[in-house]
């Protein structure tokens, strides 16, 4: 991995300016319609492959696994530009953001060779099997079972709100491989399940708008060979906790509604609207510095669970407030079929807003993590 000088939190090295300019030039030539919440709702496998050709997927993975040995801060610059532009990044998002680093940290050499180069090329998309019916954000309560059988394991259970499973080539599943006993976090393991697979059914969960982003995934005795266990049996909780630091702290927790700020700024012709835009941008800058601080910690090999939880809590609340602020300062009504970019983007944001503070852990769960980290009982 590329080495970095000591950085103050929130500081980007000067060489990232040229990288940012390259990404902007690339996006200017790409024919896509900008979307709010593009990292969930905007999936275009062909676009993902073109990003892979540019070297902008698997950026932090070592070159021997098809990656590019870049730093988390360089990756931050790329994804910040993609999100600000509303680009269709949903197909590769999970595999690039968290599965690749998790396989690198916990996988066998065979798993790394099989999956990481394909992730970096934009040819292997992963889904994450964590949430379950009636479990909410309490991952320790998962009921999906991993039953030991000769040569491997059989999975039994159901996962819900599984983003992109209908596009995925594999799913990373958290399952209970042994009784928890007195420790609810014990007895959990992670399994890589290539898709499609016998004993695995993917069913769409359609949004109110008819959009298909989420899925229910049912495991009915699906066989997973020992070679597809990720990490150590029983070590799933530690692995998932480290993985969530990547999931909770990135620019996507701040920029899902950035398109609305940009569009409002373009037509803010009265003082109240201009002041509102200025206030949103000032808050966004502060949150961005916090997110950069987490990226800097990752660049130094640390696992900043508590700061990541804070970024996610504050960032997703900000995203909801962006929608409310824009609605107060414009007469435009949300309309997904409108030719007006603001009306269309506002409709996308309104439809997605309920999920901002749920996905990746509810705000209540995140505040519990912070409280425990601070020693609050």
N, C-alpha and C positions, 0 to 999 in steps of 0.2 A: 504494500500500500504506500502511496506517496506520503512523504514526510512533510510536516508543516512546522513553521515557526510557532513559538508560543503566542497565543492569541488571546486578547481580552474577549469576554463573552460578547457575541454579536458582531464581531469584526470579521470582514471578509478579506482575504489576501488580494493584493492589487491585480494579480494575474488573472483573477476570475472575470475581470471586465471584458477581456477579449472573448472568453467563453460565452458570456452573456450576449455579446454582439453577434456571435455565430448563431446562437439559438434564435435570436430575434430575426436574423436574416432568413434562416430556415423556415420559421413559422410564417413569415411574410409571403413565402412562395407556396404554402400549403393550402389547398382548397377545402376548408372546413368551416362550418358555422359555429361560432363560439357559443358555449353553453355554461350556465351556472352549474355548480356541482359536477364538473366534467369528469372528475376522477372516479365517480360512481356511475353516472348516467351516460357518459360519452365513451363508448367502446368501439374501436375501429382497429381490428387486427392488422390491417395493411399499414395503417399509420404507425402502429407499434413496431412493425418490422422496419419501417423507414427510420425510426428513432434508433433501432438497433444498428442499422447500417452506419449511422452517424457516430456510434460509440456512446450513446446516451442512455443505454440500459446496462445494468450490471456494472455501473461505473466504478463502484468501490470493490468489486471482486478482483482477485489476483488474475494476472494475464494467463497463468497456466490453466485457469478454468474458464477462459473465454472472456474474462472481464478486462478492465482497463486500468486498475490500480490507482484510481483517482480518489480524492479525499471526500468525506461526507459533505464538506463545505462546497466543493465543486459540484457535487450532485445537487446540493441545495439550490444553487444558482440555476441549474437546468430545470428542475421541477418547479421552481418559483416562476420562471418564464412560461412554462407550459400551462400552469394553472392560471396565471394572470391573463393569458390569451384565451382561456376556455377551450383548450385543445382536447381532442378525444383520446384520453390516456387510460380509460377504464379497463381495457382488456388486459394490460400488463401490470397494472398498478400494484396488486398484492404480491405478485411474484417478484417484482423488482424491489418493492419497498421492504418486505419483511421475510418472505420465504427464502430468497437467495441468501441474505445474511445468516438466516437460521440454519440452512443446510451447510453453509460454509463453516459455521461455528460448531455444529453438532453432528453433521452427517459423516458417513463413511466416505472413503476415497471413491468408491464406486458410485455412490449417490452424487457426489460432487461432479464427477466426470459425466454422469448421465444427464443431470438437470441444469447445472449452472451455465454451461456454454449455450444451451438452448434458451434459457432465460435471457441471457445477454444479447442473443440474436433477435429477440422478440418472437420466438417460435414456441415457447412453452409458457402457458398461463396457468396459474394456480388459484384455487379457492381455499378458504380457511374454514374448517369445520369446528367452530367453537360453540356458538349460541345454540340453545336447545329450548323446546317448548317448556314453559313454566319456570325457566331458570333465570331469565333476565340477564343481568350482568354478573351473576354469581357463578363464575366458572368452576369453582370447587364443587358445585352441586351437579355436575354433568352426570347423566345416566347412561350415555352410550357405553356399552360394554365391549371390552376386548377379551375374547375367550381363547385361551391357549389350546392349540391343536398341533398335531405333528407338522413340523416345518414352518410354523408361523402362528397366525392369529385370525380369528373370525370376529368381525365387527357387527354389533346389533344395536340399533338406536336411530335417532332422528336429529338432524341439525336443521336449524331454520335461519332465515335472514342471511343466507349464504350468498354473498355478492359474487356474481359472475360465474357461478358453478356451471351454467349452461354453455359457457364459452371455454371452460377450463380443460386443460389436458391432464390435470391431477388435482387432488384435494389433500390438504394436510389436516388430519383429524386428531382432535384431543379426545381420548377415551379412557375409561377407568379399567385398568389392567389388574387391579388388586383392590381388596377392601381397604377403605381409608383408616379404619380403626379410630383412634382418638385424634388423629391429624387429618383434617379434611383435605389437605393439599397433598397427601401421600397417595400412592397407588395410581397416579395418572401418567399416561404415556402418549407420545405422538406417533402417528402412522402416516406414511405416504401412500395414497391410493391413486394409481393411474386411472384416468377416465377415458371412455366409458369402461365399466367393469361389471361383471356378473355379480348380482346381489346389491347393486347400487342403483337407486332410482332418483333422478333429478326432476323435481316438479316446480313449475314457475309460481312465484308469488307476485302477482301483478299489482302495481301501484294504482292509486285512484285514477291516474291519467292514462292507464293502460300500459305504462312503461314496464319493461321486464328487466329488472336489475337484480332482484332477490330471488332466492330459491329455497325450497325445502329439499333436503337430501336425506334419503332413507337408506340405511344399511341393514340388509336382511341376510346376515351370515356372509358378508363379503370377505373373501380370503385375502390376507396381507402376509406375504412371506417375511421371514425374519430379516431378509435383506432390505425391506422397506420400513423397518422401524427407524425412526429418527432419534438419534441419541440413545440414551440408556432407558430401559424399561423402569418406570417409576420416577423418572426425572422430568416428567412432562410439565409440572408446575413451574419449576425453575426455568425451563426453556421458554415456556409461554410468557412468563413475566419479563424475561429479557427481550423477547420478540415485541411485546407491547410497547416498549420504549421507542421502537421505530414507528409503530403504528400511531402513537398518540401525539407525537411532538413535531411533525413535519408541517410545511407550509399549507398542506391541504386542510389543516385545522383552523386556518385563518382566511384562506383565499377562495373558499367555495362560492362566496357571493361577491368577489372582487369585481366581476363584470358589471354588477349593478352600480357600484361606486363609480366606475369609469363612465358608464352611460349617463348617470345622473350628472356627473361633472361636466359632460359635454353640453348639457342643456340647462345648467343651473344659472338662470338669468335674474334671480333676485337674491337679496342678501341672506335671507334665511336658508335657502338651499346651499349657497356657497359656504356659509358657516357650517352647515351640517356636513358637507363633504370634507371640509378642513378638519372637523372634529373626528370624523371616521378615519381619515388618513393618519392623524396624530396617534390615535389609539392603535391603529394597525401597525404603525412603525414600532411602537413600544412592544407589542406582541411579537412582531417579527424579530426583534432583538432577543427576546426570550427563547424563541424557537431556534435562532442561530446559536444561542448559548448551548442548547442541547446538542445541536449538530457538532459544535466544537468539542463537547465532552465525548461524543461518539468517536470523533476523529482521534481523540487521545486514548481510546480504548476503554473508556468508562461506560457504565450502564446507568444512566441518570433517570431512574424510575420516577422519583418524586418530582423533579422538574418537568418531566414529560407529562405527568398527570396534571400539573398546574397549567401547562401550555394548552392541553386539550380542553380543560374546564373553561379557562378564560377565553380561548380562541373560538370555541363553538358557541358560547354565549354571545360573543361579538358578532359572529356570522348571522345569528338570528336578529340582532339589533340592527344590522345593516338593512335587512328586509323591511323592518318596521320604519326605519328612518327614511328610506326611499319612498315608501308608501305615503308618509306624511308630507313629503316635499315634492310630489308630482301628482298631476291629475290623471296620469296614465293608469288604466286598469289592466290587471293581469290577463293575458290572452295568449295561450300557447300557439294559436294559429295566426297570430298577427304578423304583418310585414314590418311592424315597428320593433326593432331589436330590444328596446327597453320593455315593452309590453310582454314580449315573448320571454325575455330573461326573468322578468318579475314573476311570471307564471311558473317557470321552472323552479325558481327559488322558493316561492310559496309552497309548492308541492313537496319540496324536499326538506323544508325547515323543520318539521317535527322530528326528523331523524338526526339532526345535527348534534344534539346533546344526548343521544342514545347510543349511536354506533361507536364502537371502540371503548365502551364503558360509560355508564350513565354518570352524570355529574355527582350524584350522591356517592357512588362507588369511588370516584376519583378523589373526592374530598376525604373519604375514609382513608385512602392510601396516604394522602398528604398528612392527615392528622396522626396516623400511626407513625409516619416517618418523623414527625416532630415530637413524638412521645406523648401525644395528647390521648387521654383515656376517656 
